[in-house]
Amino acid sequence: MTALIWTLLVFALILVLARLKAPLALAIITGTAVLGYAFGLTGIEIAIELAKSLIQPRTISMAVITVFLFGLASVMRTVGQYDQIVQLAKQLLRRPAFAMAALPALIGLLPMPGGALFSAPMVQSAASKSENRGEVLSAVNYWYRHIWEHWWCLYPGVILAVTLTGLSYGQFVAYQLPMGIFMIVTGLLIFRGTHPDLHASTKHTAPAAKKEFIKATSPIWIIPLTWLIASCIITNTVTPILPETISSVVDKYLPLTIGLITAIIWTAAFKKLSALRVIKILSDKSIYAMVLLVVSVMAFQYMLKQIGAAGEIADELMALKVPVVLVVVMLPAIAGIVTGLAIGFVGTSFPIILALVNSLDTDISLGAYVALAYGCGHIGQMISPLHLCYVVSNQYFKTGFLPVYRRLWPSVALNLALITAYFYVLKTFL
């Protein structure tokens, strides 16, 4: 039981430190050091392994992507592109209920801390004056703000999960996309008992608004388009001539990096933003705080691999006959509740879960377990009172946690049931 107990204690330590308001990156690095010590490494050996983790190609790639991802969000916010998108979207969406859901979903395509505060005025503006209950507006804003978070390529939690699982992005999306659909469908329950005016259709909008909307949202669509083109070129020309250890990293991360850089350049040129101004935006310290968090997660995952914890834990669980599926459900859910962040539950629980699942002797479908873990972690963060979007949305609409929880719980319960059923379907047929 030694390996299992120590790993769970380290996991608990990370969550407790995060709950005590310690920076999550510091909590994870502390847990990494304790884990190394528990498995017999000396202080010098722990320092060496941490240093090695920093120069791994995957770690460096993740750090670079994080800089450009949050840099793009900052550039778009600086030039007022978010405001332009909002105004145009409001003209195009004709039914109030549809507009209330679609506007936060649209802004959700570009992740930003506390982004629900940005979309909250849109929801309020889109809602019929007949429906002004704060708990309804906050629940709609909060829920639909996060419908993409299982699979959209710009979410740090998704990028980190793809990195840790070793799946290609295409494989990851194939497993995760249905859970995004579950979010959209189960979110309709939030509208139960709302005023009929929310579902009344308004007049058509001018065609010019559609063209302007496509222009305003162009940085979002440029990323996957550039990514696809760059991926085809790199896969066929660059990676075949590189060593295998490097080619897989280049193939996975370089196309996305090129897509993000292209989107930043496109936005800066379109809005006549100087290169000096772009560099200043990319130098913002908040971006590098997120980089530090990503690097700490990569260090934790590297340490788990180096000490061989997964094999020992797998042996202990098999001896105790503890269902692995229970571990896969509970760890991400708890981490999601405690941290209130996707990158938090992925970074703290996935290294343990993936190492455990990969160590099983049975023939398993990794994608099924990844979907279950991510789905449960996402539910955990959605019900977390520490989730920044939840806090700021409730503050804006002047409502409390309990009224919004009452509005959300049917969607949460049905979502969990669908994720569970989906896991067993994948496990059975794959």
NULONU-997934 format. One line per 3 residues: number of its first residue (from 1); their letters; for each residue x, y, z of C-alpha. Coordinates in Angstrom, 2 decimals. Layout:
N
NUM) A) X/Y/Z  ...
END
This chain:
430
1) MTA) 0.00/0.00/0.00  3.02/2.31/0.25  2.96/3.66/-3.31
4) LIW) -0.81/4.18/-3.34  -0.92/5.89/0.04  1.98/8.21/-0.72
7) TLL) 0.58/9.21/-4.10  -2.86/9.94/-2.64  -1.27/11.91/0.20
10) VFA) 0.68/13.99/-2.29  -2.49/14.53/-4.32  -4.29/15.64/-1.15
13) LIL) -1.37/17.92/-0.23  -1.60/19.70/-3.60  -5.34/20.22/-3.22
16) VLA) -5.04/21.42/0.39  -2.31/23.91/-0.53  -4.46/25.18/-3.39
19) RLK) -7.43/25.50/-1.03  -5.24/27.52/1.35  -4.67/30.01/-1.51
22) APL) -1.12/28.90/-2.30  -0.36/29.42/-6.01  -1.31/26.21/-7.80
25) ALA) 2.10/26.03/-9.51  3.84/26.18/-6.12  1.47/23.55/-4.72
28) IIT) 2.22/21.18/-7.60  6.01/21.67/-7.39  5.85/21.06/-3.64
31) GTA) 3.87/17.88/-4.22  6.35/16.78/-6.88  9.27/17.17/-4.48
34) VLG) 7.45/15.32/-1.70  6.56/12.52/-4.10  10.20/12.12/-5.12
37) YAF) 11.29/12.02/-1.48  8.59/9.45/-0.63  9.90/7.16/-3.35
40) GLT) 13.47/7.28/-2.08  15.09/10.15/-3.97  17.53/12.44/-2.18
43) GIE) 17.25/16.22/-2.29  19.92/16.46/-4.96  18.25/13.75/-7.06
46) IAI) 14.90/15.54/-6.79  16.50/18.80/-7.97  18.14/16.99/-10.90
49) ELA) 14.86/15.39/-11.99  13.05/18.73/-11.75  15.76/20.35/-13.86
52) KSL) 15.49/17.55/-16.43  11.73/18.05/-16.63  12.23/21.69/-17.61
55) IQP) 14.27/20.87/-20.71  11.99/18.17/-22.06  10.72/19.05/-25.58
58) RTI) 7.11/18.62/-24.48  7.57/21.02/-21.56  9.18/23.69/-23.75
61) SMA) 6.47/23.27/-26.41  3.68/23.64/-23.87  5.26/26.79/-22.45
64) VIT) 5.55/28.39/-25.90  1.95/27.55/-26.82  0.69/29.01/-23.54
67) VFL) 2.45/32.33/-24.23  0.88/32.73/-27.67  -2.55/31.45/-26.58
70) FGL) -3.00/33.98/-23.80  -1.18/36.57/-25.89  -3.84/36.30/-28.60
73) ASV) -6.63/36.78/-26.05  -4.86/39.88/-24.70  -4.31/41.33/-28.18
76) MRT) -7.98/40.90/-29.12  -9.11/42.45/-25.87  -6.70/45.39/-26.29
79) VGQ) -7.97/46.31/-29.78  -11.63/46.06/-28.75  -12.35/43.07/-30.95
82) YDQ) -14.35/41.33/-28.24  -16.74/44.30/-28.05  -17.18/44.30/-31.82
85) IVQ) -17.98/40.57/-31.86  -20.60/41.04/-29.17  -22.41/43.87/-30.91
88) LAK) -22.58/42.01/-34.23  -23.68/38.74/-32.64  -26.58/40.47/-30.92
91) QLL) -27.81/41.68/-34.33  -27.65/38.20/-35.87  -29.33/36.11/-33.16
94) RRP) -33.10/36.44/-33.40  -34.60/34.45/-30.49  -33.75/35.80/-27.01
97) AFA) -33.24/32.32/-25.53  -30.92/31.35/-28.41  -29.00/34.61/-28.09
100) MAA) -28.65/34.14/-24.32  -26.97/30.77/-24.87  -25.06/31.53/-28.06
103) LPA) -23.35/34.74/-26.94  -21.48/33.27/-23.94  -20.73/30.20/-26.07
106) LIG) -19.23/32.43/-28.75  -17.00/34.26/-26.27  -16.13/30.86/-24.79
109) LLP) -14.22/30.04/-27.97  -11.51/32.35/-26.65  -10.57/31.26/-23.13
112) MPG) -9.89/33.99/-20.60  -9.91/34.01/-16.78  -13.33/35.07/-15.50
115) GAL) -14.65/35.24/-19.06  -18.23/34.84/-17.80  -18.04/38.44/-16.58
118) FSA) -17.40/39.53/-20.17  -20.40/37.64/-21.53  -22.76/38.51/-18.63
121) PMV) -23.82/41.91/-20.05  -24.55/40.20/-23.37  -26.87/37.69/-21.71
124) QSA) -28.64/40.46/-19.83  -29.04/42.50/-23.01  -30.27/39.49/-25.01
127) ASK) -32.82/38.39/-22.42  -36.42/39.50/-22.66  -37.43/42.14/-20.11
130) SEN) -40.08/39.68/-18.97  -37.36/37.29/-17.73  -35.06/39.08/-15.31
133) RGE) -34.43/36.48/-12.61  -30.75/36.62/-11.68  -30.37/32.88/-11.11
136) VLS) -31.68/32.10/-14.61  -29.44/34.62/-16.35  -26.37/33.63/-14.34
139) AVN) -26.92/29.89/-14.88  -27.33/30.32/-18.66  -24.27/32.58/-18.86
142) YWY) -22.11/30.25/-16.77  -23.16/26.95/-18.35  -22.94/27.91/-22.02
145) RHI) -19.67/29.75/-21.46  -18.06/26.30/-20.96  -19.62/24.04/-23.59
148) WEH) -16.37/23.86/-25.62  -14.05/23.01/-22.77  -13.99/19.26/-23.39
151) WWC) -12.32/19.53/-26.80  -11.70/23.04/-28.23  -8.04/23.40/-29.18
154) LYP) -7.48/26.76/-27.45  -8.32/25.61/-23.93  -5.15/25.06/-21.85
157) GVI) -6.78/22.05/-20.15  -7.38/20.42/-23.54  -3.85/21.14/-24.75
160) LAV) -2.42/19.71/-21.54  -4.68/16.63/-21.70  -3.62/15.93/-25.29
163) TLT) 0.00/16.24/-24.19  -0.35/13.94/-21.19  -2.45/11.28/-22.92
166) GLS) -0.22/10.97/-25.97  -3.30/10.96/-28.21  -3.32/13.02/-31.39
169) YGQ) -5.61/16.02/-31.31  -7.90/14.34/-33.83  -8.20/11.23/-31.65
172) FVA) -8.81/13.36/-28.56  -11.59/15.33/-30.26  -13.24/12.14/-31.52
175) YQL) -13.57/10.92/-27.92  -14.41/14.27/-26.33  -16.77/15.94/-28.81
178) PMG) -19.92/14.03/-27.72  -19.50/15.43/-24.21  -19.63/18.95/-25.61
181) IFM) -22.91/17.99/-27.28  -24.13/16.66/-23.90  -23.40/20.11/-22.42
184) IVT) -25.44/21.88/-25.11  -28.41/19.55/-24.77  -28.51/19.26/-20.98
187) GLL) -28.16/23.04/-20.69  -31.64/23.37/-22.21  -33.00/22.27/-18.82
190) IFR) -31.83/25.60/-17.41  -34.59/27.28/-19.45  -37.32/25.25/-17.73
193) GTH) -40.13/27.48/-16.53  -38.79/30.61/-18.22  -41.01/33.30/-19.73
196) PDL) -42.47/32.57/-23.22  -41.05/35.88/-24.50  -37.59/34.28/-24.46
199) HAS) -38.64/31.97/-27.28  -40.30/34.52/-29.58  -38.58/35.24/-32.91
202) TKH) -37.64/38.76/-34.05  -37.13/40.24/-37.53  -34.28/39.35/-39.90
205) TAP) -31.00/41.29/-39.79  -29.13/43.02/-42.58  -26.76/40.81/-44.66
208) AAK) -23.90/43.28/-43.99  -23.87/42.25/-40.32  -23.02/38.68/-41.31
211) KEF) -19.98/39.77/-43.29  -18.77/42.01/-40.49  -19.25/39.19/-37.99
214) IKA) -17.11/36.82/-40.08  -14.38/39.50/-40.22  -14.52/40.19/-36.49
217) TSP) -14.25/36.50/-35.58  -11.58/35.76/-38.19  -8.76/35.23/-35.61
220) IWI) -10.74/32.34/-34.16  -11.19/30.55/-37.49  -7.68/31.31/-38.76
223) IPL) -6.14/29.12/-36.05  -7.64/25.73/-37.05  -7.30/26.57/-40.75
226) TWL) -3.60/27.45/-40.42  -3.11/24.51/-38.10  -4.52/22.09/-40.69
229) IAS) -2.37/23.47/-43.52  0.79/23.60/-41.40  0.17/20.10/-40.08
232) CII) -0.06/18.66/-43.60  3.14/20.39/-44.70  5.13/19.54/-41.56
235) TNT) 4.00/15.92/-41.46  5.08/15.34/-45.05  8.26/17.41/-45.20
238) VTP) 9.79/18.10/-41.79  9.01/15.28/-39.37  10.21/12.43/-41.66
241) ILP) 13.78/13.77/-41.54  13.87/14.35/-37.76  14.80/11.85/-35.03
244) ETI) 11.77/10.00/-33.70  12.03/11.54/-30.22  11.75/15.04/-31.68
247) SSV) 9.49/14.41/-34.68  6.46/13.46/-32.56  6.76/16.69/-30.57
250) VDK) 7.18/18.83/-33.69  4.26/17.13/-35.38  1.95/17.73/-32.43
253) YLP) 2.87/21.24/-31.29  4.41/23.21/-34.17  1.21/23.48/-36.29
256) LTI) -0.77/24.90/-33.35  2.05/27.34/-32.53  2.08/28.53/-36.15
259) GLI) -1.72/28.92/-36.04  -1.59/31.07/-32.90  1.23/33.26/-34.23
262) TAI) -0.65/33.72/-37.51  -3.80/34.77/-35.63  -1.83/37.34/-33.58
265) IWT) -0.16/38.80/-36.68  -3.50/38.85/-38.54  -5.25/40.66/-35.66
268) AAF) -2.43/43.17/-35.21  -2.36/43.96/-38.95  -6.16/44.15/-39.21
271) KKL) -6.36/46.57/-36.26  -3.13/48.43/-37.13  -1.42/47.47/-33.90
274) SAL) 2.33/48.13/-33.88  4.87/45.36/-33.37  6.14/47.15/-30.26
277) RVI) 2.64/47.15/-28.78  2.22/43.42/-29.52  5.56/42.66/-27.82
280) KIL) 4.46/44.66/-24.78  1.20/42.72/-24.59  3.07/39.41/-24.87
283) SDK) 5.32/40.54/-22.00  2.46/40.78/-19.52  3.33/38.96/-16.30
286) SIY) -0.09/37.27/-16.04  0.77/35.23/-19.16  3.92/33.90/-17.55
289) AMV) 2.13/33.00/-14.34  0.10/30.57/-16.47  3.30/29.33/-18.13
292) LLV) 4.70/28.53/-14.68  1.57/26.52/-13.87  1.88/24.50/-17.08
295) VSV) 5.58/23.82/-16.45  4.83/22.64/-12.90  2.27/20.15/-14.24
298) MAF) 4.80/18.79/-16.72  7.34/18.41/-13.91  4.82/16.46/-11.82
301) QYM) 4.05/14.13/-14.70  7.76/13.62/-15.41  8.49/12.76/-11.78
304) LKQ) 5.69/10.17/-11.69  7.20/8.48/-14.70  10.77/8.58/-13.40
307) IGA) 9.99/6.98/-10.01  7.78/4.27/-11.56  4.85/5.00/-9.24
310) AGE) 2.20/3.80/-11.68  3.36/0.21/-11.82  3.45/-0.08/-8.04
313) IAD) 0.04/1.54/-7.61  -1.48/-0.71/-10.25  -0.18/-3.81/-8.47
316) ELM) -1.57/-2.60/-5.15  -5.01/-1.76/-6.56  -5.23/-5.10/-8.33
319) ALK) -4.37/-6.85/-5.08  -7.06/-4.87/-3.23  -9.58/-5.34/-6.07
322) VPV) -10.37/-1.59/-6.06  -12.21/-0.68/-9.28  -9.97/1.52/-11.37
325) VLV) -13.05/3.26/-12.74  -13.76/4.58/-9.23  -10.33/6.20/-9.10
328) VVM) -10.83/7.65/-12.59  -14.13/9.22/-11.50  -13.18/10.53/-8.07
331) LPA) -9.72/12.09/-8.51  -10.60/14.53/-11.34  -13.97/15.39/-9.76
334) IAG) -12.35/16.24/-6.42  -9.57/18.19/-8.13  -12.13/20.09/-10.20
337) IVT) -14.14/21.05/-7.12  -11.05/22.14/-5.16  -9.23/24.06/-7.90
340) GLA) -12.15/25.28/-10.02  -9.90/25.03/-13.08  -9.73/22.63/-16.02
343) IGF) -5.96/22.87/-16.10  -6.10/22.27/-12.34  -7.97/18.96/-12.49
346) VGT) -6.06/17.81/-15.60  -2.69/18.76/-14.16  -3.17/17.20/-10.74
349) SFP) -5.17/14.06/-11.50  -4.35/13.03/-15.07  -0.70/12.09/-14.47
352) IIL) -1.84/9.66/-11.77  -4.85/8.31/-13.67  -3.09/7.87/-17.00
355) ALV) -0.08/6.20/-15.45  -2.42/3.85/-13.58  -4.61/2.99/-16.58
358) NSL) -1.59/2.47/-18.84  -0.13/0.04/-16.30  -3.11/-2.30/-16.35
361) DTD) -2.48/-5.72/-17.81  -5.91/-5.87/-19.43  -6.64/-4.64/-22.94
364) ISL) -8.26/-1.25/-22.35  -9.41/1.70/-24.42  -7.45/4.69/-23.18
367) GAY) -9.86/7.09/-24.88  -12.79/5.78/-22.84  -11.00/6.41/-19.55
370) VAL) -9.79/9.82/-20.72  -13.37/10.81/-21.61  -14.67/9.65/-18.23
373) AYG) -11.91/11.41/-16.30  -12.24/14.68/-18.23  -16.03/14.62/-18.04
376) CGH) -16.04/14.09/-14.26  -13.34/16.70/-13.75  -15.32/19.18/-15.82
379) IGQ) -18.44/18.56/-13.74  -16.34/19.03/-10.61  -15.09/22.43/-11.73
382) MIS) -18.58/23.47/-12.89  -20.02/22.97/-9.39  -16.97/24.42/-7.64
385) PLH) -17.61/27.62/-5.66  -13.98/28.49/-6.45  -14.59/28.64/-10.21
388) LCY) -13.93/32.29/-11.07  -16.57/32.36/-13.81  -19.19/31.13/-11.34
391) VVS) -18.25/33.79/-8.79  -18.20/36.76/-11.18  -21.37/35.69/-13.01
394) NQY) -23.31/35.49/-9.74  -21.91/38.83/-8.64  -22.95/40.50/-11.88
397) FKT) -26.51/39.19/-11.74  -26.77/39.80/-7.96  -27.65/36.23/-7.09
400) GFL) -26.23/33.57/-4.78  -24.71/30.12/-5.17  -27.76/28.17/-3.92
403) PVY) -30.35/29.67/-6.32  -28.00/29.02/-9.25  -27.22/25.51/-7.99
406) RRL) -30.95/24.76/-7.94  -31.20/25.95/-11.54  -28.14/23.91/-12.61
409) WPS) -28.57/20.60/-10.79  -30.84/18.86/-13.36  -28.32/19.70/-16.10
412) VAL) -25.42/18.49/-13.94  -27.17/15.23/-13.00  -28.21/14.41/-16.57
415) NLA) -24.74/15.33/-17.82  -23.11/12.93/-15.36  -25.52/10.15/-16.37
418) LIT) -24.75/10.67/-20.07  -20.98/10.71/-19.46  -21.19/7.47/-17.49
421) AYF) -23.28/5.79/-20.18  -20.91/7.08/-22.85  -17.92/5.61/-21.01
424) YVL) -19.49/2.15/-20.92  -20.47/2.38/-24.59  -16.86/3.23/-25.52
427) KTF) -15.49/0.55/-23.23  -17.83/-2.09/-24.66  -17.42/-1.36/-28.37
430) L) -13.77/-0.29/-28.45
END
